[in-house]
Amino acid sequence: MKFCKLLGLSYLIWGWCLLLVGQQNKLATKSVNLKNSEFVKIPAGWFTMGHDQRAPDQKPSHRIYLEAFEIGRFEVTNQEYYQFWQANKSHTPQDFPHNIGNWPERALEYPNQPVVGVSWVDAESFANWVGGRLPTEAEWEKAAAGPVDRLWPWGNNPTTKGPIFALANSWNGNDQYDNGLAPVGSYPQGKSYYGALDMAGNVWEWTSDWYSEIYYAYSPTHNPTGPKKGSWRVIRGGGWIDNINRCTTTMRLHLYPKLKLSFVGFRVLRPLSPNSTTETEK
């Protein structure tokens, strides 16, 4: 009888091992090259950055011209980052055993959730590895707000077109993923003017800029890239830990580049040729 129990336990363990290996192989067979369909094109042109009625570091609102680029339709997922991590183990995401889960187990269990627990250095390294880069703060804001100065990606009312769960993943928002991460693309009604998803809520997103609370006062009007040096990097968009009123297109927050938090991820940008469509031609 004891032998039978041990044999049964051995088969159970063996089965779990096969399942784990199968999940790892499944992730490994997916190409990490981001497809063109996973990007949205942002044409060259002007937009208004900042907001005169918001926090001091969002003032003054000012007109900015950006060259054309394309940005990830979604935040980078666990599945995508897992393949990068297999080749670059020095960029291991932080473990969060009490809520989000440990790495790499959470990549296997939740492949379509946005990767979190990554530093600015990790995010920039991944972006470079797939042939892109992190967006500047201005590029991120234009992709989120569009040329029509939306305070949220979908408009100027946080609850436009139905209940809040249809638009973004925020704290206590009745969004079906309350107080935790949602799979990317879970809120198609909350898409931005250009079609990017999850630019409000779910996770804050690293940008390439150093932070300065007075940068808007002296920012160049064409293709600004932020201060030349600093102590913090800018993150944008709000996350699952935030009230929807903090998940605006103009909200700015800053973190030390080496911090790895359960509510911060990123998306990838790729420049386009100067001959791409301009805003007036669109």
C-alpha positions, 0 to 999 in steps of 0.5 A, spaced: 500 500 500 505 504 501 509 503 495 502 504 491 502 511 494 509 513 493 508 510 486 502 515 485 505 521 488 511 520 483 507 520 477 503 526 480 510 530 480 512 527 474 506 530 471 507 537 474 514 537 471 512 535 464 506 541 464 511 546 467 516 544 461 511 544 456 509 551 458 516 553 458 517 550 451 510 554 449 513 560 451 520 559 448 517 557 441 513 564 440 517 569 437 520 575 441 520 580 434 514 584 435 509 584 429 507 590 425 500 589 427 502 590 435 504 597 433 500 604 432 502 609 427 503 616 430 504 621 424 508 627 425 505 634 427 503 638 433 499 637 439 498 640 446 503 637 452 501 639 459 495 642 462 494 649 465 489 646 470 493 640 473 499 639 478 504 644 477 509 640 474 504 639 468 504 647 467 504 650 462 501 647 457 505 648 450 505 646 443 510 641 441 512 638 434 514 631 434 516 627 428 512 620 426 513 614 430 510 608 432 508 605 439 506 598 442 499 597 441 500 594 448 504 594 454 510 589 453 507 582 456 510 577 461 511 572 455 515 577 451 519 579 456 520 572 458 524 570 452 528 576 453 530 574 460 532 567 457 538 570 454 539 576 459 538 573 466 541 579 469 535 583 467 531 578 472 524 582 474 523 582 482 519 577 485 512 579 489 510 573 493 504 576 496 500 579 490 503 579 483 507 572 484 514 570 483 518 570 476 518 566 472 512 562 475 508 568 473 510 569 466 508 561 465 501 562 469 499 569 466 503 570 459 499 576 457 499 580 463 504 586 462 511 585 465 512 588 472 518 589 477 523 591 471 527 597 472 528 603 467 535 599 465 531 593 464 526 596 460 531 600 456 535 593 454 529 590 452 527 595 447 534 596 444 534 588 444 527 588 439 530 594 435 526 599 438 527 604 444 523 607 450 518 613 448 520 620 450 515 623 455 512 627 449 512 621 445 508 617 450 503 623 451 501 624 444 500 617 443 495 617 449 492 624 448 492 625 440 492 631 437 485 633 440 488 634 448 484 628 451 485 628 459 484 620 458 485 616 452 478 616 450 476 623 452 475 628 457 470 624 462 473 618 466 466 614 465 465 616 458 461 611 454 459 606 460 461 603 467 469 605 468 470 597 468 470 598 460 475 603 460 481 602 464 484 598 470 484 602 476 484 601 484 477 600 486 474 601 479 469 595 478 474 593 472 473 586 473 481 585 475 480 589 481 486 591 485 491 587 481 494 586 473 489 585 467 491 582 461 493 587 456 488 589 451 482 588 456 479 594 455 478 596 448 473 601 449 479 605 453 483 606 446 487 612 445 485 617 439 491 613 435 488 606 437 493 604 443 491 600 449 492 601 456 495 608 456 491 609 462 491 604 468 494 597 469 501 599 469 505 605 470 510 606 464 517 608 463 519 613 459 526 615 456 526 622 460 529 624 466 525 628 470 524 635 472 518 639 475 520 645 471 522 642 464 515 645 461 518 652 462 524 651 457 522 645 453 524 645 446 518 646 441 521 640 436 522 633 439 524 634 446 527 629 449 527 631 457 533 634 461 540 632 460 541 629 466 537 628 473 536 623 478 529 620 476 526 617 470 519 619 468 513 614 468 506 615 465 499 613 465 497 611 472 496 603 474 492 598 478 494 602 484 491 608 482 484 612 482 482 613 475 483 621 476 491 619 477 491 615 470 490 621 466 494 623 459 498 629 463 500 626 469 507 625 471 511 621 476 518 619 477 522 614 480 529 612 481 531 608 475 533 602 478 527 601 482 523 595 480 515 595 482 509 591 482 505 597 478 510 599 473 512 596 466 513 599 459 512 599 452 516 600 446 517 605 440 520 605 433 521 611 429 518 612 422 522 615 416 521 623 415 517 621 409 511 618 413 504 621 414 503 628 417 498 630 422 495 635 417 495 629 411 491 624 416 
